[in-house]
Amino acid sequence: MRATFRTAAAVAVAAVVALAGCSSGSSDTSGSSSSAGSGDAAKPFKVVAFTSGNQTPVGGWWVKAVQAKATELGWDLTMIQGDFDFQKMNPQVESAIGQGADAVFDGYTDYAAISSITTAAKDAGIPIFAIDAGTEETDAFKLNITTNQQGIVDQTVGAIETELGGLKGKNIMVIGHDPHPGIRMRSNLALTAFQDAGAVIAGGAIQQVKSPATGRTEALNLVADYLTAHPGGLDAIW
């Protein structure tokens, strides 16, 4: 499923709501959900949710949105946040899956980094619903809602071209973050678009930040270091 970034956020909420419909077996005749009562029908819908990091605005939004939906619908939610330490996060998620769950939510974590989690969920017969957790087709997820990477590139590169009055000969720094598949894909698409338009790529390649938690400081340092070595030698930053 492909959508623009804003649409992806809206669809993500819709997907959570749709999934909630699968957990409404304990609703009363008025349609409200209830976790009270006895027997299996009264057990709350159990969700294991995880993300490799919530340091970006959208990552933080996802964590809060899932927590809010869990509170609203009475889910039994286990939220695990990994800060890109997969050796620590993956076993925690696998352990939570082993304790039983109805569904697993993955927020923005590349499926290539969580093969042990997807295997554990598959073995347990538990579906994983993901957001921006890969840019290629995979059977690791029941659903992976992704942003339109080319659309982001077209809009941002187009805006820079308009601002500069053209791209040919302009010196542009492209900053990326390869651990995230979406950012990796769109930064490479942007690199190609700038090169095809005749721009000069500052540093000769994509400049990489290592962590969302320190990404803004890292990006500032990349730009400052470049300008120190090339005063006035930068026309734009993507």
Buried (B, 14 or more C-beta within 10 A) or exposed (E): EEBBBEBBBEBBBEBBEEBBEEBEEBEEEEEEBBEEEEEEEEBBBBBBBBBBBBBBEBBBBBBEBBBEBBEEBBBBBBBBBBBBEBEEBBEBBBEBBEEEBBBBBBBBBBBBBBEEBBEBBBEEEBBBBBBBBBBEEEEBBBBBBBBBBEBBBBEBBEEBBEEBEEBEEBBBBBBBBBBBBBBBBBBBBBBEBBBEBEBBBBBEEBBBBEBBBEBEEBBEEBBEEBBEEEEEEBBBBB
